[in-house]
Amino acid sequence: MNCSASRHKVLDAAEYRHYSEAVITPVSLESRAAENLRYIRETIERANTFTAVPGWGGLWMGVTSIAAGVLASRQADFSGWLLIWLAEASVALTIGIVALRLKARATGQVLWSRPARKFALAFAPPVAAAGVLTVALWRAGAGAVIPGTWLALYGVAVMGAGAFSVPAVPTMGVGFLVLGCIALLLPSFGNLALICGFGVMHIVFGLIITRRHGG
């Protein structure tokens, strides 16, 4: 009787161990597969993301834009105002290119990589359109809507390029687009809108990008 009971206990223990392995093994395999898929997905996302957007570069672009906006507000005529902002655009472009190259070198990202090309192709057309519209609006005597046009199209450019970059970039683009629409509806606040957008907004998002993704 005791031998029979002991045998049943041994069988029960063996069956329990077999049942436990049958239940635990699939769960372990499923968990491992999920981890592998997550790693593959994150790798693909990183491969398709342009992360060399310079935070400190954006901050300094903001600082020079605020200075340009203050100086432009003191001009007696529109030509002087426009000249200062066009000069600022050249300064900001130089800062952006230098900062971009420095961050790409620091992070080991190639500037002619596929994500970088996608970023540039999404960014360039709206900016080029802004340049053409600047000339057309100036000739038509509609200089008051130039600030809103710049902000709105820059916002579109940043939103489009931001689809291939870190999340803060398209968010910044939305801010520029909204500010540009406000400036188009209220053209008397155009210079202030430029200061808030190219100045303050660049500084704020430059700090956010620097903190979350490096300078």
C-alpha positions in Angstrom: 0.0 0.0 0.0 2.8 2.3 0.9 4.7 1.4 -2.2 1.7 2.1 -4.4 1.2 5.5 -2.7 4.8 6.3 -3.1 4.7 5.4 -6.8 1.6 7.6 -7.3 3.5 10.5 -5.6 6.5 10.0 -7.9 4.2 9.9 -11.0 2.3 12.9 -9.8 5.6 14.8 -9.3 6.8 13.8 -12.8 3.6 14.7 -14.4 3.6 18.0 -12.7 7.1 18.8 -13.8 6.2 17.8 -17.4 3.1 19.9 -17.3 5.0 22.9 -15.9 7.6 22.7 -18.6 4.9 22.4 -21.3 3.3 25.6 -20.0 6.4 27.6 -19.2 8.4 26.9 -22.3 5.9 28.4 -24.8 5.6 31.5 -22.6 9.3 31.9 -22.5 9.6 31.4 -26.3 6.9 34.0 -26.9 8.5 36.5 -24.6 11.9 36.0 -26.3 10.2 36.4 -29.7 8.6 39.6 -28.6 11.9 41.0 -27.4 13.5 40.1 -30.7 10.8 41.8 -32.6 11.0 44.9 -30.4 14.7 45.1 -31.0 14.3 44.7 -34.8 11.6 47.4 -34.8 13.7 49.8 -32.8 16.7 49.2 -35.0 14.7 49.9 -38.1 13.3 53.1 -36.6 16.8 54.3 -35.7 17.9 53.5 -39.3 15.1 55.6 -40.7 15.5 58.5 -38.3 17.8 61.6 -38.8 19.0 62.3 -35.2 21.7 64.8 -36.0 19.3 67.8 -35.6 21.4 70.3 -33.6 19.9 71.5 -30.3 22.6 74.1 -29.6 22.5 75.2 -33.2 18.8 75.9 -32.9 19.4 77.8 -29.6 22.0 80.1 -31.2 19.8 80.6 -34.2 17.1 81.8 -31.8 19.5 84.2 -30.1 20.6 85.8 -33.3 17.0 86.0 -34.5 15.9 87.9 -31.4 18.7 90.4 -32.0 17.7 90.8 -35.6 14.1 91.3 -34.7 14.9 94.0 -32.2 17.2 95.7 -34.8 14.6 95.4 -37.6 11.9 96.9 -35.4 13.9 100.1 -35.3 14.1 100.5 -39.1 12.3 103.5 -40.7 11.3 101.7 -43.9 10.4 98.2 -45.1 13.6 97.9 -47.2 15.8 98.2 -44.1 13.6 95.8 -42.2 13.8 93.2 -45.0 17.5 93.6 -45.4 18.1 92.8 -41.7 16.0 89.7 -41.8 17.5 88.4 -45.0 21.0 88.9 -43.4 19.7 87.0 -40.3 18.5 84.2 -42.6 22.1 83.9 -43.9 23.6 83.9 -40.4 21.1 81.3 -39.2 21.7 79.1 -42.2 25.5 79.2 -41.5 24.9 78.4 -37.8 22.6 75.5 -38.7 25.0 73.9 -41.2 28.0 74.2 -38.9 26.0 72.8 -35.9 24.6 70.0 -38.1 28.0 68.9 -39.3 29.4 69.0 -35.7 26.6 66.9 -34.3 26.6 64.4 -37.2 30.4 63.9 -36.6 29.8 63.6 -32.8 27.0 61.0 -33.2 28.6 59.2 -36.1 25.7 59.8 -38.5 26.5 60.3 -42.2 25.0 63.5 -43.7 24.4 61.7 -47.0 22.6 58.8 -45.4 19.1 57.8 -46.5 17.4 59.5 -43.5 19.4 62.6 -44.0 18.4 62.8 -47.6 14.8 62.3 -46.8 15.0 65.1 -44.1 16.6 67.5 -46.6 14.2 66.7 -49.5 11.2 67.3 -47.2 12.7 70.5 -45.8 14.0 72.2 -48.9 10.8 72.7 -51.1 8.8 74.8 -48.6 11.9 77.0 -47.9 12.5 77.5 -51.6 8.9 78.4 -52.0 9.2 81.0 -49.2 12.1 82.6 -51.1 10.2 82.9 -54.3 7.1 84.2 -52.5 9.2 86.8 -50.7 10.3 88.3 -54.0 6.7 88.1 -55.4 5.1 89.7 -52.3 7.8 92.5 -52.2 7.1 93.3 -55.9 3.4 93.3 -55.2 3.7 95.7 -52.3 2.4 93.1 -49.9 5.4 93.1 -47.5 3.1 93.0 -44.5 2.3 89.3 -45.1 5.9 88.2 -45.6 6.5 87.4 -41.9 3.5 85.1 -41.8 4.5 83.5 -45.1 8.0 82.8 -43.7 6.7 81.3 -40.5 4.0 79.2 -42.1 6.2 77.7 -44.8 9.1 77.2 -42.4 6.6 75.3 -40.2 5.5 73.2 -43.1 9.2 72.4 -43.9 10.0 71.5 -40.3 6.9 69.3 -40.0 7.7 67.4 -43.2 11.4 67.0 -42.3 10.4 66.1 -38.7 8.7 63.0 -39.9 12.2 61.5 -40.4 13.6 63.0 -37.1 13.1 63.1 -33.4 9.6 63.9 -32.1 10.4 67.4 -30.9 11.1 68.5 -34.5 7.6 68.1 -36.0 6.1 69.5 -32.8 8.2 72.6 -33.4 6.9 72.7 -37.0 3.3 72.8 -35.8 4.2 75.7 -33.6 5.7 77.7 -36.4 2.7 76.9 -38.7 0.2 78.1 -36.1 2.3 81.3 -35.4 2.5 81.9 -39.2 -1.2 81.7 -39.6 -1.7 84.2 -36.8 0.8 86.5 -38.4 -1.0 86.3 -41.7 -4.3 87.2 -40.1 -2.7 89.9 -38.0 0.1 91.3 -40.2 0.7 94.3 -37.8 2.3 91.8 -35.4 4.6 90.3 -38.1 7.9 91.3 -36.6 6.9 90.3 -33.1 5.7 86.9 -34.5 9.1 86.5 -36.2 10.9 87.1 -32.8 8.6 84.6 -31.1 9.0 82.0 -33.8 12.6 82.1 -35.1 13.8 83.5 -31.8 12.0 82.2 -28.7 10.7 79.0 -30.3 14.1 78.0 -31.6 15.6 78.5 -28.2 13.0 76.5 -26.4 13.1 73.5 -28.8 16.8 73.8 -29.0 17.1 73.2 -25.3 14.5 70.4 -25.5 16.5 68.6 -28.3 19.8 69.2 -26.4 18.4 67.7 -23.2 16.7 64.7 -24.8 18.9 63.9 -27.8 22.2 65.7 -27.2 23.5 69.0 -28.5 
